Amino acid sequence: MGEVLTEALMPANLVFTVMLGIVIIYWIMVILGALDTDFLDIDFDSDVDVDTDADVDMDGGGPLQGLLEFFYVGEIPVMVIFSVLVLSLWTISVLSNHYFNPLGSMLIALPLAAGNIFVSCIVVKILGVPLSKFFKSFDTDPNASRPVIGRICKIVTTDVSADRLGQGEMSSKGAPILINVKAEGDHVFHKGDEVIVLSKDPETGVFLVGPVDL
């Protein structure tokens, strides 16, 4: 442990050690509830907007946005990405200087640091794939729109026919979904009947329904 601390405090590694210290303090604050993991998060919306949590909305387009999206900024909390980057920078810096720069020469440390930054960016990109999927799994809206055509719904109004508009209720992970429906052909449905959604009128937004065994 003492040898690792000695290596970490070498001038060639000191910058990355300080960055790692900041990251450790941040995660301690998160554990204690003083900060949130979405601190400094970035969303790619229309205009620049900074709120009280230091969240940033960035205008679409441009090389900067392309670079941020390349590293999954917006899909993964910024501080998680930064933590992975800093941990990689610190680890590679300590190991490379230990084996290739034992005397701590800054002339050797600088090119090692340049290569370290390049390799660490690749590490962030590779680890960003599973991390992006992981955080997306927490981002699912239970009431998000799902395909309606072909699903079963239950009539909740008195009657539904080709001439009589009614409503159908469709189950979801959140609150039930209510849709405006009319019956296909000469069918007449009553409250409590289960029907299948066949199509949607693009002009009125009304769904055409038929019997489940159609």
Steps between C-alpha positions, in 0.01 A plus 500: 500500500785736587666438163177580315462824696859594424445438129172694507666806651783511245491824294441293185180355653391782728250664263312176448519422873335836580228428241442158655473663843231736367307205356522310829373804693213534250387140545523533877268802469263294283493220758426754774220648289657844457529462120316305230647284226342723232701802617629685190299273266452613141181466290509574125188712456430821317657782703769539762341488845668468837287404800574487873655155470740629235326289234578628149284490186705537184394603154509222245780462251864594499826316562478546879166320519634227273797452732279488810262253338798284399577459870130445587462834678125542542446125530737450794531750789793733434660427836493125433682555171745736668559249782579221254734731307684616813534149642647383169734802479626450854549123468685519168709796619616323817579176317671659198718729710585216738628278219620749238586809704620386845701820553194719437647701214245749363655473154394134497180561696351741243495260202380225733216729610406572137478130424313449827231750402451328163475152654269620778261652244483159332431341840213745557357425154515122555353510851240751382314230303388289800466808722267664247276192492507484880384859548241475223337218695424754777368754252199306375176692536221255600246726328702543180305448182482145370361367171119496524404321178445131567458536876196402704295764677181503705200718418433738791209700357140381457505412129742515208400459136599632159288811564547529876833615640614347826810432705715195554736438790838338446722374780857625544777486759379834633153653479253338254493651152168636369444523123207621290350212301235415243384153395599338172212417262165416658642390834358650817692474827385566851669601822737227620546336157856423394593611148813512286633825353511469121606839366501875562339784309793743446262799467288451812736287709216253567587129511297236316430190709361157428416180687797319654430189291492697174 
